[in-house]
Amino acid sequence: MIRAIILTGLILTAAACGQSEVDRPLTLDGAKGPGYEMDLGQCRALAANYRDEDLRRGAIGGAVVGGIIGAADDSSNDAGDALVGAAIGGLVGAAEASAELDELRRDVVIRCMMGRGHPVIG
Protein backbone atom coordinates (compact mmCIF):
# COMPACT_ATOMS: atom_id res chain seq x y z
CA MET A 1 0.00 0.00 0.00
CA ILE A 2 2.76 2.44 0.94
CA ARG A 3 4.62 1.73 -2.29
CA ALA A 4 1.45 2.30 -4.32
CA ILE A 5 0.88 5.69 -2.69
CA ILE A 6 4.48 6.77 -3.23
CA LEU A 7 4.46 5.52 -6.83
CA THR A 8 1.23 7.41 -7.50
CA GLY A 9 2.79 10.57 -6.10
CA LEU A 10 5.86 10.14 -8.28
CA ILE A 11 3.71 9.62 -11.37
CA LEU A 12 1.66 12.72 -10.61
CA THR A 13 4.82 14.75 -10.06
CA ALA A 14 6.33 13.52 -13.32
CA ALA A 15 3.11 14.28 -15.18
CA ALA A 16 3.19 17.85 -13.88
CA CYS A 17 6.61 18.28 -15.44
CA GLY A 18 5.28 18.71 -18.97
CA GLN A 19 6.11 21.75 -21.05
CA SER A 20 7.72 24.43 -18.97
CA GLU A 21 6.07 27.83 -18.68
CA VAL A 22 9.36 29.35 -19.82
CA ASP A 23 9.26 27.36 -23.07
CA ARG A 24 5.68 28.28 -23.98
CA PRO A 25 5.36 30.79 -26.81
CA LEU A 26 4.94 34.40 -25.71
CA THR A 27 1.83 36.40 -26.57
CA LEU A 28 2.62 39.54 -28.53
CA ASP A 29 0.68 42.74 -29.14
CA GLY A 30 2.15 43.24 -32.60
CA ALA A 31 4.70 41.67 -34.88
CA LYS A 32 8.02 40.18 -33.85
CA GLY A 33 10.72 42.76 -34.27
CA PRO A 34 14.32 42.35 -35.32
CA GLY A 35 16.40 40.31 -32.92
CA TYR A 36 13.32 38.72 -31.31
CA GLU A 37 14.60 35.13 -31.39
CA MET A 38 18.07 36.07 -30.17
CA ASP A 39 16.61 38.17 -27.34
CA LEU A 40 14.20 35.37 -26.44
CA GLY A 41 17.08 32.90 -26.13
CA GLN A 42 19.03 35.31 -23.94
CA CYS A 43 16.01 36.05 -21.74
CA ARG A 44 15.28 32.34 -21.30
CA ALA A 45 18.92 31.79 -20.34
CA LEU A 46 18.62 34.58 -17.79
CA ALA A 47 15.48 33.01 -16.34
CA ALA A 48 17.18 29.60 -16.14
CA ASN A 49 19.71 31.11 -13.73
CA TYR A 50 17.10 31.16 -10.97
CA ARG A 51 18.15 28.33 -8.71
CA ASP A 52 16.12 25.36 -7.61
CA GLU A 53 16.70 26.18 -3.94
CA ASP A 54 13.02 27.06 -3.59
CA LEU A 55 12.15 23.63 -4.95
CA ARG A 56 14.24 21.92 -2.28
CA ARG A 57 12.77 24.13 0.45
CA GLY A 58 9.25 23.25 -0.73
CA ALA A 59 10.00 19.54 -0.66
CA ILE A 60 11.51 19.72 2.84
CA GLY A 61 8.62 21.82 4.16
CA GLY A 62 6.08 19.45 2.62
CA ALA A 63 7.85 16.44 4.08
CA VAL A 64 7.82 17.96 7.57
CA VAL A 65 4.12 18.83 7.38
CA GLY A 66 3.25 15.45 5.85
CA GLY A 67 5.21 13.62 8.54
CA ILE A 68 3.42 15.51 11.29
CA ILE A 69 0.02 14.77 9.74
CA GLY A 70 0.92 11.10 9.25
CA ALA A 71 2.13 10.78 12.83
CA ALA A 72 -0.93 12.55 14.22
CA ASP A 73 -3.38 10.24 12.44
CA ASP A 74 -5.56 8.78 15.21
CA SER A 75 -6.57 5.71 13.20
CA SER A 76 -3.18 4.08 13.53
CA ASN A 77 -0.08 4.24 15.66
CA ASP A 78 2.08 2.86 12.85
CA ALA A 79 5.36 4.74 12.40
CA GLY A 80 4.98 4.03 8.69
CA ASP A 81 2.15 6.57 8.56
CA ALA A 82 4.59 9.35 9.37
CA LEU A 83 6.95 8.09 6.66
CA VAL A 84 4.17 7.92 4.07
CA GLY A 85 2.97 11.37 5.12
CA ALA A 86 6.48 12.75 4.80
CA ALA A 87 6.94 11.18 1.37
CA ILE A 88 3.65 12.48 0.04
CA GLY A 89 4.18 15.87 1.66
CA GLY A 90 7.63 16.07 0.11
CA LEU A 91 6.24 15.30 -3.34
CA VAL A 92 3.43 17.82 -3.02
CA GLY A 93 5.78 20.47 -1.62
CA ALA A 94 8.30 19.92 -4.40
CA ALA A 95 5.59 20.06 -7.08
CA GLU A 96 4.19 23.28 -5.63
CA ALA A 97 7.61 24.92 -5.39
CA SER A 98 8.43 23.78 -8.92
CA ALA A 99 5.26 25.36 -10.29
CA GLU A 100 5.96 28.62 -8.46
CA LEU A 101 9.56 28.66 -9.70
CA ASP A 102 8.36 28.00 -13.25
CA GLU A 103 5.93 30.95 -13.05
CA LEU A 104 8.69 33.17 -11.67
CA ARG A 105 10.95 32.20 -14.56
CA ARG A 106 8.15 32.92 -17.05
CA ASP A 107 7.72 36.40 -15.53
CA VAL A 108 11.47 36.99 -15.88
CA VAL A 109 11.30 36.12 -19.59
CA ILE A 110 8.30 38.41 -20.14
CA ARG A 111 9.87 41.36 -18.31
CA CYS A 112 13.20 40.81 -20.04
CA MET A 113 11.57 40.80 -23.47
CA MET A 114 9.53 43.90 -22.65
CA GLY A 115 12.69 45.61 -21.45
CA ARG A 116 14.28 44.87 -24.82
CA GLY A 117 11.44 46.62 -26.61
CA HIS A 118 9.36 43.65 -27.76
CA PRO A 119 5.54 43.96 -27.62
CA VAL A 120 5.09 41.04 -25.17
CA ILE A 121 1.86 40.98 -23.19
CA GLY A 122 2.04 37.49 -21.72
RANORZI-V585533 format. One line per field, one symbol per residue. ss: DSSP state (~ for helix, > for strand, _ for the rest). phi: phi as a letter, one per 30 degrees, with the letter a starting at -180 (. if undefined). psi: psi as a letter, one per 40 degrees, with the letter a starting at -180 (. if undefined). A space follows every 50 residues. Layout:
ss=???
phi=???
psi=???
//
This chain:
ss=_~~~~~~~~~~~~~~____________>_______~~~~~~~~~~~~~__ __~~~~~~~~~~~~~~~~~~~~______~~~~~~~~~~~~~~~~~~~~~~ ~~~~~~~~~~~~~~~____>__
phi=.dddddddddddddddcdddedddddccckddcdiedddddddddddddd dcdddddddddddddddddddddddacddddddddddddddddddddddd dddddddddddddddcidddcl
psi=dddddddddddddddefbhiddeiiihigaihiheddddddddddddeeh ifdddddddddddddddddddeheeiehdddddddddddddddddddddd dddddddddddddddeeifhe.
//
